[in-house]
Amino acid sequence: MTPREKYVKALKELLEAQKEIQGQQDNPFNLGMPTHLGLSNETFISNEQLKELSTIIEQATEDNQKFAKIWNLGTDIVLKAKAIFL
């Protein structure tokens, strides 16, 4: 597995885990959707949306511009995590 494929796999697993946790009724971190971003107050992501997003993420390994966008998303996640914990 190439580094790009590993990166894409990790991002897909993160989305799947987030969807699973968000769907749990006893989830103490379930704060709802961020409606300030213009999203409606509904489920985190539908199965169909997750599948479509996973396909787009997989395609990023074959296209430098798409991968750059995915890379920036991952970088944002790391920066937010550092801001919270450091």
C-alpha positions as a LaTeX table, in Angstrom:
\begin{tabular}{lrrr}
\hline
Residue & $x$ (\AA) & $y$ (\AA) & $z$ (\AA) \\
\hline
Met1 & 0.00 & 0.00 & 0.00 \\
Thr2 & 1.41 & 3.40 & $-0.97$ \\
Pro3 & 1.55 & 6.31 & 1.48 \\
Arg4 & $-1.28$ & 8.01 & $-0.43$ \\
Glu5 & $-3.43$ & 4.90 & $-0.18$ \\
Lys6 & $-2.72$ & 4.67 & 3.57 \\
Tyr7 & $-3.66$ & 8.33 & 4.02 \\
Val8 & $-6.91$ & 7.92 & 2.08 \\
Lys9 & $-7.76$ & 4.73 & 3.99 \\
Ala10 & $-7.24$ & 6.52 & 7.33 \\
Leu11 & $-9.46$ & 9.43 & 6.29 \\
Lys12 & $-12.22$ & 7.06 & 5.17 \\
Glu13 & $-11.98$ & 5.16 & 8.47 \\
Leu14 & $-12.20$ & 8.44 & 10.38 \\
Leu15 & $-15.43$ & 9.37 & 8.57 \\
Glu16 & $-16.92$ & 5.91 & 9.16 \\
Ala17 & $-16.02$ & 6.01 & 12.86 \\
Gln18 & $-17.46$ & 9.51 & 13.22 \\
Lys19 & $-20.72$ & 8.37 & 11.61 \\
Glu20 & $-20.92$ & 5.37 & 13.92 \\
Ile21 & $-20.27$ & 7.41 & 17.06 \\
Gln22 & $-22.62$ & 10.22 & 16.02 \\
Gly23 & $-25.41$ & 7.68 & 15.53 \\
Gln24 & $-25.22$ & 6.25 & 19.04 \\
Gln25 & $-28.01$ & 7.41 & 21.31 \\
Asp26 & $-25.82$ & 7.30 & 24.42 \\
Asn27 & $-23.04$ & 9.33 & 22.81 \\
Pro28 & $-22.13$ & 12.10 & 25.29 \\
Phe29 & $-20.36$ & 14.01 & 22.50 \\
Asn30 & $-23.38$ & 14.17 & 20.21 \\
Leu31 & $-23.84$ & 17.90 & 19.93 \\
Gly32 & $-25.81$ & 17.83 & 16.68 \\
Met33 & $-24.82$ & 19.21 & 13.33 \\
Pro34 & $-22.98$ & 22.53 & 13.05 \\
Thr35 & $-25.90$ & 24.53 & 11.67 \\
His36 & $-23.77$ & 27.68 & 11.57 \\
Leu37 & $-22.09$ & 26.13 & 8.51 \\
Gly38 & $-25.40$ & 26.15 & 6.65 \\
Leu39 & $-26.09$ & 22.48 & 7.27 \\
Ser40 & $-29.55$ & 21.35 & 8.22 \\
Asn41 & $-30.01$ & 19.76 & 11.63 \\
Glu42 & $-30.07$ & 16.13 & 10.52 \\
Thr43 & $-27.87$ & 13.09 & 10.80 \\
Phe44 & $-24.10$ & 13.48 & 10.53 \\
Ile45 & $-23.93$ & 11.87 & 7.10 \\
Ser46 & $-26.17$ & 9.40 & 5.31 \\
Asn47 & $-24.89$ & 6.01 & 4.18 \\
Glu48 & $-25.29$ & 7.17 & 0.58 \\
Gln49 & $-23.32$ & 10.37 & 1.21 \\
Leu50 & $-20.60$ & 8.42 & 3.01 \\
Lys51 & $-20.32$ & 6.00 & 0.08 \\
Glu52 & $-20.14$ & 8.86 & $-2.42$ \\
Leu53 & $-17.56$ & 10.69 & $-0.33$ \\
Ser54 & $-15.51$ & 7.51 & 0.04 \\
Thr55 & $-15.47$ & 7.12 & $-3.74$ \\
Ile56 & $-14.28$ & 10.71 & $-4.17$ \\
Ile57 & $-11.58$ & 10.19 & $-1.54$ \\
Glu58 & $-10.41$ & 6.98 & $-3.25$ \\
Gln59 & $-10.13$ & 8.84 & $-6.56$ \\
Ala60 & $-7.82$ & 11.33 & $-4.87$ \\
Thr61 & $-4.99$ & 8.80 & $-4.90$ \\
Glu62 & $-4.96$ & 9.00 & $-8.70$ \\
Asp63 & $-5.21$ & 12.78 & $-9.12$ \\
Asn64 & $-2.70$ & 15.23 & $-7.67$ \\
Gln65 & $-5.19$ & 18.11 & $-7.42$ \\
Lys66 & $-7.80$ & 15.98 & $-5.65$ \\
Phe67 & $-5.17$ & 14.57 & $-3.34$ \\
Ala68 & $-3.99$ & 18.10 & $-2.49$ \\
Lys69 & $-7.55$ & 18.95 & $-1.38$ \\
Ile70 & $-7.74$ & 15.79 & 0.72 \\
Trp71 & $-4.31$ & 16.58 & 2.16 \\
Asn72 & $-5.50$ & 20.06 & 3.16 \\
Leu73 & $-8.52$ & 18.54 & 4.89 \\
Gly74 & $-6.27$ & 16.22 & 6.86 \\
Thr75 & $-4.00$ & 19.12 & 7.74 \\
Asp76 & $-6.99$ & 21.06 & 9.07 \\
Ile77 & $-7.90$ & 18.08 & 11.27 \\
Val78 & $-4.38$ & 17.93 & 12.69 \\
Leu79 & $-4.25$ & 21.68 & 13.35 \\
Lys80 & $-7.62$ & 21.63 & 15.12 \\
Ala81 & $-6.53$ & 18.66 & 17.23 \\
Lys82 & $-3.32$ & 20.45 & 18.20 \\
Ala83 & $-5.27$ & 23.58 & 19.12 \\
Ile84 & $-7.54$ & 21.56 & 21.38 \\
Phe85 & $-4.91$ & 19.45 & 23.12 \\
Leu86 & $-1.76$ & 21.57 & 23.16 \\
\hline
\end{tabular}
